[in-house]
Amino acid sequence: MKTRDFTILVIEDDENDRYFIEASFRKIGVTAPINLVCDGCEAIAYLNGEGKYADRTTYQYPTFIMTDLKMPKKDGFAVLEDLKKNPMWAVIPTVVLSASADLDDIKKAYMLGASSYHIKPSTHEALRVQLKLLYDYWMTCETPQVDDTGKQAATEGRGKLGERFVAPTGERNEERGDHPETEGMPKTK
C-alpha cells in the first residue's frame, strides 16, 4: 500500500551539505519530516531508537535513507553493511549521495545493498534538480508498512509467492515448519 506519510533520514557529515540537501527538498515542496544525522554511528542510534531518537513522534522511523560515504566514526559503507545485516532495515530504500565517482566505491555501495548511487552535483540548482527526480521517483514506490513505533507491520504470507522467505520481522511460520535451515525438506503437519 502506497503511503504519503514518510520520513527521510539524511546521513551526511558536512554541515553545508546537510543544509543544502534539506533546503533543496523543502524548495521542491517536501513537507514530510527530514531528519539529519552527521555520521553512521548516529544513524544506527536513530534506527535503533536509542537516546534522543527513542522519541518516535519527533524522530519517526525512516521510509527513505540518503547517505554519504566518506564520514568520520562510521562511514557510509558501514551504514550500508549494517542495513543489509538487519532484515528490518534492509528493506528501507537507501540512496548513496557522494562526491566520490570512484568505480570501486560505486560497485561496493551496490554490493552492500544501495538502491541507487548518485554523485553530488557541484551546484545548488543541480542538487535541487537531482533531489526532485529522486523525490518524484520515491513517490511512485511502494514501501513496507510500519506501525506507530516504526517497526514493520506483520503481514500474512501464507499462500503467497514469498511465503518461503523469513519475514523481515524475523517471524517464521512455525505452524508450517518454515525455517531457512529446513528449506527443501517436507513441511511438518
N, C-alpha and C positions, 0 to 999 in steps of 0.2 A: 504494500500500500504506500503510495507516494505521500510524503509529508512536506508541508511547507514550514513546519516548526523544526528549525535546525540550528545548530551551533557550529561555528568554525573555530578550530583551535589552530593558532599560528605559532610555530616554534621557530624563533629567529633571535639570534644573539645581538644583531646590530640594531641599536635603538632607532636610528633613522629609517632603516628598512621596515621595522615594526610599524613606525608611524605612517610611512607611505603606503604600506600594504593595507592597513586599516583605513586610512583616508581614501584610498582608491576604491576599496569595497563600498565605503559609505557614499562616495561620489556616484557610483553606478546604481545606487539605490538599495543596497543591502541594509536592512534594518534589524536583522537577526543578530543575536549575540556573537561577537568576535572576541575570543579570549586569547591573550598574547602571553607567551612564556618565553624566557630567554635562553633556555638550554634543554638538553634532553633529560636531565635529572628532574627539572621542574615539570617537564611534560609527563614523565612517568608518575610523579606525585599527583599531577592533575588527573590523569586517567584512573589512578587508584583511589582518588577522593581523599587524599591524605592532607593533614594540616588545614590550611585555609580553604583548600579545594574540597573539603568534606561538605561544604555548603553548596548543594546542588541547585539551589534556587539562584545563586549568583554565578556558579561555575557549572553550567549544565554539561552533561556528557556530550562529547563532540559527535557530530554527524559526519563532519569532514575534517581532515587534518592537512595542514600545509606545513612542511618542514624544510629548513635549510639543512645543509650537510655539515659544513665546517663551523663547529661551535665548541666552546670550552666545556669541560667536565664530561659531558656525554654528547657525542656528535650525532648527526642525522642518521648515519648508518646504524649506530647502536639503537636509536629510536626505532628504525625500521625493523631491526632484528628483534627487539622486544615486542613490537606489534605483531610480527609474524609468529612468535612463540606463544602468544596468548590468544586462544581462539575467540575470546570476547572482543579483542581489539583488531584481530586480523581482518575482520570484515569492514572496518571503517575505511572508506576511500581516502587514500593518502597520496598527496601530491608533493613531489620534491620541487622546490623553487630555490635554485642555487646559482651562484655566479660561475660555478665550475662547468666547463664544456668538455672536461676530460672524459674520453670514451670509457675508460675503466670505471670512473665514478658513475656514469650513466648505466653501464651494464650491471654494476654491483647493486645500485639502487633498485633496478628491476628484479634482480635475483632475490633481493630481500623483501619483495612484495610491494614496491611502489606502484601506485595505479598509473601514474604518469610522471614525467620528468620535464621540467621547464627551466630554461636558463633565464636568470633575472635580466630583464630589459635594462638598458642604460639610461632611459628617460622615464620621467613620471608618467607621461602620456602613454608611452608604450606599456608600462606596467598596468595602467588602468585598462587599456585595451585587452591585455593578456588576461587579467583577472575577470574582466567582463565575459570573455569567452569561457573561462573555467566556471564561473558562476552560472552562466546560461546552460552549460552542459550539466552541472550539478542539479539544476532544477528539473532536468529530464530524467534523472536517475532515481531508481528505487533504492531504498536503504532499509536495513533490518529495523523492526520496531523495537523501541526501548520503553521501559517503564519509567515512573517518576524519578527513580534513583539513577537512571542511566543504564541499568542492566538490561540486556537484551530480553525481550519478552519471549516466553516459551511458545513454541509453535507445535502443532500436531503434524508429525511427519509420517505417521503410519499410512501405508498405502500409496505414498508418493514416491516419485523417482529418487529423491535424495535420502530416503529413509535409511539407507545402508551406511550413511555417514554419521559420526558422532555430532550432535548438535553443538553449536558454538558455546552454549551454556555448560557444556560438559556432561549434559544429561544423556543417558543411554536408554534405549527401550529395553529395560530389564526383562519385561514380560516375554519379549521375543528372544531374549538372549543376545541382543546386539552388543558386541564388543569388538574392537579392532583386532584383538588377538585371536578371535574365533572366526574371523572373516573367512568365508568359503565353507565353513562347517555347517551341518544341518542345524536349523533353529530348534531350540528347546520347546517343549509343549507345556 
